[in-house]
Each structure stands twice: as C-alpha cells, then as structure tokens.
C-alpha cells in the first residue's frame, strides 16, 4: 500500500520546482553582477528564498516551509556549478 499517485506527483513537482526555480540565480550573479563566489550565491539565494517564505507566512498565502528554503539554496548551488563551468568554457 503506497501513497496516492497524486501525492507523489505533487511531492516531485514541489521538489524539482523549488530546485529548478533557483538554478538561474548564479548565472545572473556571474554574468550580470560580476559575482562568482559560492558564498555570495548562497547568501543571495537564501535571502531571496527567506523573503518569499516570510511573505507567504505573513500574508497566509501558499505554504511557508523550511524545505523550500533548503531546496531553493540547493538549486542555486547546482546553478553555481553550472555557471562556473559555462564561464570557464567561455573564457
């Protein structure tokens, strides 16, 4: 007896949606803002994600969840390594 298919699909959408949403952030930091450190990437992603979660909590819209914060930062870290690789290929 497993979980209903709809719950599993929703969990995957939540998981990958939060990760994919933050992958582009390091690209903007690398190529537009000239920042290329992992630390600045994590700081910017954490700030943006925390702001979104706080807004959801204060306005009672959506679901404010620590998992979203963690997955958003993970997405930014994944994007960081992709942007770094792309930057090395361009140079």
N, CA, C and O atoms as a MOPAC input file, in Angstrom:
PM7 MOZYME 1SCF
protein

 N      0.85300 1    -1.16900 1     0.00000 1
 C      0.00000 1     0.00000 1     0.00000 1
 C      0.89800 1     1.23200 1     0.00000 1
 O      1.61600 1     1.46500 1     0.97200 1
 N      0.87400 1     1.99000 1    -1.02200 1
 C      1.71300 1     3.17900 1    -1.11000 1
 C      0.89200 1     4.44500 1    -1.03000 1
 O     -0.31500 1     4.42600 1    -0.78900 1
 N      1.58100 1     5.53100 1    -1.23800 1
 C      0.90700 1     6.82900 1    -1.25800 1
 C      0.09400 1     6.97200 1    -2.53100 1
 O      0.43800 1     6.38200 1    -3.55500 1
 N     -0.97500 1     7.74400 1    -2.48200 1
 C     -1.73700 1     8.00700 1    -3.71000 1
 C     -0.85300 1     8.69600 1    -4.74800 1
 O      0.00700 1     9.51100 1    -4.41400 1
 N     -1.08300 1     8.35400 1    -6.00000 1
 C     -0.26600 1     8.86300 1    -7.09900 1
 C     -0.25200 1    10.39300 1    -7.12500 1
 O      0.78300 1    10.99400 1    -7.41400 1
 N     -1.36700 1    11.01800 1    -6.83300 1
 C     -1.44600 1    12.48500 1    -6.85200 1
 C     -0.49900 1    13.10200 1    -5.82200 1
 O      0.11400 1    14.13700 1    -6.08600 1
 N     -0.37700 1    12.47000 1    -4.65000 1
 C      0.52700 1    12.98500 1    -3.61700 1
 C      1.98200 1    12.85200 1    -4.04600 1
 O      2.79400 1    13.74600 1    -3.80500 1
 N      2.30300 1    11.73600 1    -4.68100 1
 C      3.67200 1    11.51100 1    -5.14800 1
 C      4.02200 1    12.51700 1    -6.24400 1
 O      5.11100 1    13.09000 1    -6.22800 1
 N      3.13200 1    12.73300 1    -7.17300 1
 C      3.35800 1    13.70000 1    -8.25000 1
 C      3.54200 1    15.10000 1    -7.67000 1
 O      4.43400 1    15.83600 1    -8.09300 1
 N      2.71500 1    15.46100 1    -6.71800 1
 C      2.81100 1    16.78300 1    -6.08300 1
 C      4.14000 1    16.94000 1    -5.34900 1
 O      4.74600 1    18.01100 1    -5.38600 1
 N      4.59400 1    15.88600 1    -4.68500 1
 C      5.87600 1    15.93000 1    -3.97300 1
 C      7.02900 1    16.13600 1    -4.94500 1
 O      7.93600 1    16.92200 1    -4.66900 1
 N      7.00700 1    15.44100 1    -6.07900 1
 C      8.06000 1    15.61600 1    -7.07700 1
 C      8.02300 1    17.01400 1    -7.68800 1
 O      9.06900 1    17.62500 1    -7.90900 1
 N      6.81900 1    17.52100 1    -7.96200 1
 C      6.70500 1    18.87700 1    -8.50200 1
 C      7.27200 1    19.88700 1    -7.51900 1
 O      7.96400 1    20.82300 1    -7.91900 1
 N      6.98500 1    19.70600 1    -6.24500 1
 C      7.49800 1    20.59500 1    -5.20800 1
 C      9.01900 1    20.49700 1    -5.12600 1
 O      9.71000 1    21.51400 1    -5.06800 1
 N      9.53100 1    19.27900 1    -5.12100 1
 C     10.96600 1    19.04300 1    -5.01300 1
 C     11.71700 1    19.68400 1    -6.16900 1
 O     12.59400 1    20.52200 1    -5.95900 1
 N     11.37300 1    19.29200 1    -7.38200 1
 C     12.10500 1    19.78400 1    -8.54000 1
 C     11.76500 1    21.22200 1    -8.89400 1
 O     12.60400 1    21.94300 1    -9.43400 1
 N     10.55100 1    21.64200 1    -8.59800 1
 C     10.17700 1    23.02800 1    -8.84800 1
 C     10.99900 1    24.00000 1    -8.02200 1
 O     11.46300 1    25.01900 1    -8.53400 1
 N     11.18100 1    23.69000 1    -6.74900 1
 C     11.97700 1    24.56100 1    -5.88100 1
 C     13.43700 1    24.57900 1    -6.29400 1
 O     14.08300 1    25.62500 1    -6.24200 1
 N     13.95500 1    23.44800 1    -6.70000 1
 C     15.35900 1    23.40100 1    -7.13200 1
 C     15.52700 1    24.17800 1    -8.43900 1
 O     16.39800 1    25.04200 1    -8.54300 1
 N     14.69900 1    23.87100 1    -9.43000 1
 C     14.83800 1    24.49900 1   -10.75200 1
 C     14.59300 1    26.00300 1   -10.72600 1
 O     15.17000 1    26.74300 1   -11.52300 1
 N     13.74800 1    26.45100 1    -9.82100 1
 C     13.42400 1    27.86600 1    -9.73800 1
 C     14.66000 1    28.71900 1    -9.42500 1
 O     14.75100 1    29.86200 1    -9.87400 1
 N     15.59800 1    28.17800 1    -8.66700 1
 C     16.74500 1    28.96300 1    -8.22400 1
 C     18.03000 1    28.67600 1    -8.99800 1
 O     19.05200 1    29.30500 1    -8.72600 1
 N     18.00900 1    27.75400 1    -9.94500 1
 C     19.19700 1    27.46600 1   -10.75100 1
 C     19.67400 1    28.69900 1   -11.53200 1
 O     20.88700 1    28.88100 1   -11.63600 1
 N     18.81200 1    29.55100 1   -12.08300 1
 C     19.29500 1    30.70600 1   -12.85800 1
 C     19.98400 1    31.80300 1   -12.04200 1
 O     20.72100 1    32.60800 1   -12.61200 1
 N     19.77000 1    31.85800 1   -10.74900 1
 C     20.32300 1    32.95300 1    -9.94400 1
 C     21.83900 1    33.09400 1   -10.09600 1
 O     22.31600 1    34.20900 1   -10.30600 1
 N     22.61600 1    32.00900 1    -9.99700 1
 C     24.07200 1    32.17200 1   -10.15600 1
 C     24.47800 1    32.67900 1   -11.53800 1
 O     25.49000 1    33.36800 1   -11.66800 1
 N     23.70500 1    32.34700 1   -12.56600 1
 C     24.01600 1    32.84500 1   -13.89800 1
 C     23.90400 1    34.37000 1   -13.93400 1
 O     24.74800 1    35.04700 1   -14.52100 1
 N     22.86400 1    34.90000 1   -13.30700 1
 C     22.72700 1    36.35000 1   -13.20800 1
 C     23.87400 1    36.95500 1   -12.40400 1
 O     24.41600 1    37.99800 1   -12.77100 1
 N     24.23500 1    36.30600 1   -11.32100 1
 C     25.32500 1    36.81600 1   -10.49000 1
 C     26.65600 1    36.77500 1   -11.23700 1
 O     27.44200 1    37.71800 1   -11.14900 1
 N     26.91600 1    35.70000 1   -11.96500 1
 C     28.17600 1    35.55200 1   -12.70000 1
 C     28.27600 1    36.56200 1   -13.84200 1
 O     29.25400 1    37.30200 1   -13.95400 1
 N     27.25400 1    36.57500 1   -14.67700 1
 C     27.37000 1    37.28900 1   -15.94500 1
 C     26.83900 1    38.71600 1   -15.92100 1
 O     27.21100 1    39.51000 1   -16.78500 1
 N     25.99300 1    39.07000 1   -14.97600 1
 C     25.46900 1    40.42900 1   -14.91800 1
 C     26.04100 1    41.23600 1   -13.75900 1
 O     26.32100 1    42.42500 1   -13.90700 1
 N     26.21200 1    40.59900 1   -12.61500 1
 C     26.67900 1    41.32700 1   -11.43200 1
 C     28.17200 1    41.14600 1   -11.18800 1
 O     28.74400 1    41.83300 1   -10.34100 1
 N     28.80900 1    40.23700 1   -11.91300 1
 C     30.24700 1    40.03000 1   -11.75200 1
 C     30.63100 1    39.33100 1   -10.45600 1
 O     31.80000 1    39.35500 1   -10.07100 1
 N     29.69000 1    38.72000 1    -9.78700 1
 C     29.98700 1    37.98400 1    -8.54200 1
 C     30.07800 1    36.50000 1    -8.87900 1
 O     29.20000 1    35.93900 1    -9.53400 1
 N     31.15300 1    35.88300 1    -8.42200 1
 C     31.33400 1    34.48600 1    -8.79900 1
 C     31.74600 1    33.59100 1    -7.63500 1
 O     32.38400 1    32.56000 1    -7.84900 1
 N     31.39600 1    33.96300 1    -6.41900 1
 C     31.75200 1    33.10000 1    -5.29500 1
 C     30.54000 1    32.28200 1    -4.85800 1
 O     29.39600 1    32.72100 1    -4.97000 1
 N     30.82000 1    31.10000 1    -4.36400 1
 C     29.76400 1    30.24000 1    -3.86000 1
 C     29.08100 1    30.89400 1    -2.67000 1
 O     27.86700 1    30.78400 1    -2.49800 1
 N     29.86300 1    31.56500 1    -1.85900 1
 C     29.31600 1    32.23200 1    -0.68000 1
 C     28.27400 1    33.29700 1    -1.05400 1
 O     27.20000 1    33.35600 1    -0.45500 1
 N     28.59400 1    34.13000 1    -2.03900 1
 C     27.63600 1    35.16600 1    -2.44100 1
 C     26.39700 1    34.55000 1    -3.08900 1
 O     25.29100 1    35.06900 1    -2.93800 1
 N     26.58300 1    33.44800 1    -3.80600 1
 C     25.45100 1    32.75100 1    -4.41000 1
 C     24.50400 1    32.23300 1    -3.33700 1
 O     23.28900 1    32.41300 1    -3.43000 1
 N     25.06400 1    31.58900 1    -2.31700 1
 C     24.24300 1    31.05000 1    -1.23600 1
 C     23.56700 1    32.17700 1    -0.47100 1
 O     22.39600 1    32.06400 1    -0.11000 1
 N     24.28500 1    33.25600 1    -0.22100 1
 C     23.71900 1    34.38400 1     0.52000 1
 C     22.55000 1    35.01400 1    -0.23700 1
 O     21.50600 1    35.28900 1     0.35500 1
 N     22.71800 1    35.24100 1    -1.52400 1
 C     21.64600 1    35.83800 1    -2.33100 1
 C     20.44800 1    34.89100 1    -2.40900 1
 O     19.30800 1    35.32200 1    -2.24000 1
 N     20.69800 1    33.60800 1    -2.66400 1
 C     19.61400 1    32.63500 1    -2.76500 1
 C     18.87100 1    32.50700 1    -1.43400 1
 O     17.64200 1    32.44000 1    -1.41100 1
 N     19.60800 1    32.47300 1    -0.34200 1
 C     18.97600 1    32.35600 1     0.97400 1
 C     18.13600 1    33.59000 1     1.28600 1
 O     17.04300 1    33.47900 1     1.84100 1
 N     18.64300 1    34.75200 1     0.93200 1
 C     17.90800 1    35.99600 1     1.18200 1
 C     16.61700 1    36.04600 1     0.37800 1
 O     15.56000 1    36.38700 1     0.91000 1
 N     16.70400 1    35.70700 1    -0.89600 1
 C     15.51200 1    35.71600 1    -1.75100 1
 C     14.50700 1    34.67500 1    -1.26200 1
 O     13.31900 1    34.96800 1    -1.12600 1
 N     14.98400 1    33.47300 1    -1.00300 1
 C     14.10000 1    32.40000 1    -0.57300 1
 C     13.44800 1    32.71300 1     0.77000 1
 O     12.25100 1    32.49400 1     0.95000 1
 N     14.23200 1    33.22300 1     1.70500 1
 C     13.67900 1    33.57000 1     3.01300 1
 C     12.62200 1    34.66300 1     2.87200 1
 O     11.59400 1    34.63000 1     3.54900 1
 N     12.87400 1    35.62100 1     2.00000 1
 C     11.90200 1    36.69900 1     1.77200 1
 C     10.58800 1    36.15200 1     1.22700 1
 O      9.51000 1    36.57000 1     1.65100 1
 N     10.68300 1    35.22100 1     0.29200 1
 C      9.47600 1    34.60300 1    -0.26900 1
 C      8.72300 1    33.82900 1     0.80800 1
 O      7.50500 1    33.95300 1     0.93400 1
 N      9.44900 1    33.03600 1     1.57900 1
 C      8.80700 1    32.23400 1     2.62800 1
 C      8.18500 1    33.12800 1     3.70700 1
 O      7.08700 1    32.84800 1     4.18800 1
 N      8.87400 1    34.18300 1     4.08000 1
 C      8.34100 1    35.10800 1     5.07300 1
 C      7.08000 1    35.79600 1     4.55300 1
 O      6.11300 1    35.96400 1     5.29600 1
 N      7.08600 1    36.18900 1     3.29900 1
 C      5.90600 1    36.80300 1     2.68900 1
 C      4.73500 1    35.83000 1     2.68500 1
 O      3.60700 1    36.20700 1     3.00500 1
 N      5.00300 1    34.57900 1     2.32300 1
 C      3.93700 1    33.57500 1     2.33200 1
 C      3.37000 1    33.39900 1     3.74600 1
 O      2.15900 1    33.27100 1     3.92500 1
 N      4.24700 1    33.39300 1     4.73000 1
 C      3.80200 1    33.21800 1     6.11500 1
 C      2.98000 1    34.41800 1     6.59000 1
 O      1.90200 1    34.25100 1     7.16000 1
 N      3.48900 1    35.61700 1     6.35400 1
 C      2.81600 1    36.82000 1     6.84300 1
 C      1.48100 1    37.07400 1     6.16000 1
 O      0.53800 1    37.55000 1     6.79100 1
 N      1.40100 1    36.75800 1     4.87700 1
 C      0.17400 1    37.00300 1     4.12700 1
 C     -0.73500 1    35.77900 1     4.05100 1
 O     -1.80000 1    35.82600 1     3.43500 1
 N     -0.31500 1    34.69500 1     4.67500 1
 C     -1.08500 1    33.43700 1     4.66700 1
 C     -1.44000 1    32.98200 1     3.25900 1
 O     -2.57100 1    32.58300 1     2.98100 1
 N     -0.45000 1    33.05100 1     2.37900 1
 C     -0.62600 1    32.55100 1     1.01100 1
 C      0.39400 1    31.44400 1     0.78600 1
 O      1.54000 1    31.55300 1     1.22200 1
 N     -0.01000 1    30.40800 1     0.12500 1
 C      0.91100 1    29.29800 1    -0.08200 1
 C      1.24800 1    28.64200 1     1.24300 1
 O      0.51600 1    28.76800 1     2.22500 1
 N      2.35800 1    27.94700 1     1.25000 1
 C      2.82000 1    27.26500 1     2.45300 1
 C      4.26000 1    27.64200 1     2.71300 1
 O      5.13400 1    27.33700 1     1.90200 1
 N      4.52200 1    28.29300 1     3.81700 1
 C      5.88900 1    28.62500 1     4.20800 1
 C      6.50900 1    27.37800 1     4.82300 1
 O      5.96900 1    26.82000 1     5.77800 1
 N      7.64000 1    26.94100 1     4.27900 1
 C      8.22700 1    25.68200 1     4.71200 1
 C      9.74300 1    25.76100 1     4.64700 1
 O     10.29800 1    26.30800 1     3.69400 1
 N     10.41200 1    25.22000 1     5.65200 1
 C     11.87100 1    25.21500 1     5.67300 1
 C     12.42400 1    24.36200 1     4.53400 1
 O     13.52200 1    24.62300 1     4.04200 1
 N     11.67400 1    23.34900 1     4.11300 1
 C     12.11300 1    22.51700 1     2.99400 1
 C     12.29500 1    23.35600 1     1.73400 1
 O     13.24100 1    23.14100 1     0.97600 1
 N     11.40100 1    24.30300 1     1.50900 1
 C     11.51000 1    25.16900 1     0.34400 1
 C     12.80300 1    25.98400 1     0.39400 1
 O     13.49000 1    26.12600 1    -0.61800 1
 N     13.12400 1    26.50600 1     1.54500 1
 C     14.35600 1    27.27700 1     1.71300 1
 C     15.57400 1    26.42000 1     1.37700 1
 O     16.46000 1    26.85600 1     0.64200 1
 N     15.61600 1    25.21800 1     1.90900 1
 C     16.74500 1    24.31500 1     1.66600 1
 C     16.83900 1    23.94000 1     0.18600 1
 O     17.92500 1    23.96900 1    -0.39300 1
 N     15.71000 1    23.59000 1    -0.42500 1
 C     15.71100 1    23.19000 1    -1.83400 1
 C     16.06100 1    24.36100 1    -2.74400 1
 O     16.73600 1    24.17000 1    -3.75600 1
 N     15.61800 1    25.56100 1    -2.40800 1
 C     15.96900 1    26.73500 1    -3.20700 1
 C     17.47200 1    26.98700 1    -3.16600 1
 O     18.07900 1    27.28500 1    -4.19400 1
 N     18.07000 1    26.87100 1    -1.99400 1
 C     19.52300 1    27.06200 1    -1.87600 1
 C     20.24800 1    25.95800 1    -2.63500 1
 O     21.24900 1    26.21900 1    -3.30200 1
 N     19.75300 1    24.73000 1    -2.54000 1
 C     20.34600 1    23.62900 1    -3.29500 1
 C     20.29900 1    23.91400 1    -4.79600 1
 O     21.26800 1    23.65700 1    -5.51100 1
 N     19.18400 1    24.43800 1    -5.26500 1
 C     19.06700 1    24.80000 1    -6.67900 1
 C     20.07600 1    25.85600 1    -7.07900 1
 O     20.65000 1    25.78600 1    -8.16700 1
 N     20.30000 1    26.83300 1    -6.21400 1
 C     21.28500 1    27.87200 1    -6.50300 1
 C     22.69900 1    27.29100 1    -6.53500 1
 O     23.52200 1    27.70600 1    -7.35000 1
 N     22.98000 1    26.33700 1    -5.65500 1
 C     24.30700 1    25.70000 1    -5.64900 1
 C     24.50700 1    24.88800 1    -6.93200 1
 O     25.58500 1    24.92600 1    -7.52400 1
 N     23.48600 1    24.16300 1    -7.36000 1
 C     23.56100 1    23.42700 1    -8.62600 1
 C     23.81200 1    24.41300 1    -9.77700 1
 O     24.66000 1    24.17200 1   -10.63600 1
 N     23.08000 1    25.50500 1    -9.78100 1
 C     23.27300 1    26.52800 1   -10.80900 1
 C     24.64600 1    27.15300 1   -10.75400 1
 O     25.21600 1    27.49500 1   -11.79000 1
 N     25.19100 1    27.30900 1    -9.54700 1
 C     26.53500 1    27.87800 1    -9.37500 1
 C     27.56800 1    27.04800 1   -10.13100 1
 O     28.39000 1    27.58800 1   -10.87100 1
 N     27.51700 1    25.73100 1    -9.93900 1
 C     28.50000 1    24.87900 1   -10.60600 1
 C     28.28900 1    24.86000 1   -12.11700 1
 O     29.25500 1    24.77200 1   -12.87500 1
 N     27.04100 1    24.94300 1   -12.56000 1
 C     26.78100 1    25.05400 1   -13.99300 1
 C     27.28100 1    26.36800 1   -14.56900 1
 O     27.87000 1    26.38700 1   -15.65000 1
 N     27.05300 1    27.45700 1   -13.86400 1
 C     27.51400 1    28.77400 1   -14.31900 1
 C     29.03900 1    28.84700 1   -14.31700 1
 O     29.64400 1    29.43300 1   -15.21400 1
 N     29.64600 1    28.25000 1   -13.30700 1
 C     31.11100 1    28.25200 1   -13.22400 1
 C     31.70600 1    27.47500 1   -14.39300 1
 O     32.68700 1    27.90600 1   -14.99900 1
 N     31.11200 1    26.33400 1   -14.70400 1
 C     31.58100 1    25.54400 1   -15.84900 1
 C     31.39800 1    26.31600 1   -17.14900 1
 O     32.28400 1    26.32100 1   -18.00300 1
 N     30.24100 1    26.97200 1   -17.29900 1
 C     29.99400 1    27.75600 1   -18.50500 1
 C     30.96600 1    28.91900 1   -18.61700 1
 O     31.45800 1    29.22200 1   -19.70500 1
 N     31.24300 1    29.56700 1   -17.49700 1
 C     32.17500 1    30.68900 1   -17.50300 1
 C     33.56400 1    30.22600 1   -17.91600 1
 O     34.25200 1    30.92300 1   -18.66200 1
 N     33.98100 1    29.06500 1   -17.44300 1
 C     35.29300 1    28.52400 1   -17.81800 1
 C     35.34900 1    28.17000 1   -19.30100 1
 O     36.39900 1    28.31200 1   -19.92800 1
 N     34.23800 1    27.71200 1   -19.87000 1
 C     34.19500 1    27.39700 1   -21.28900 1
 C     34.27000 1    28.65000 1   -22.15500 1
 O     34.85600 1    28.63300 1   -23.23800 1
 N     33.66900 1    29.73800 1   -21.66800 1
 C     33.63100 1    30.99300 1   -22.41800 1
 C     35.00700 1    31.67400 1   -22.40900 1
 O     35.41200 1    32.29600 1   -23.39100 1
 N     35.70100 1    31.54700 1   -21.30000 1
 C     36.98700 1    32.25600 1   -21.18100 1
 C     38.10200 1    31.52100 1   -21.86400 1
 O     39.24200 1    31.98400 1   -21.85500 1

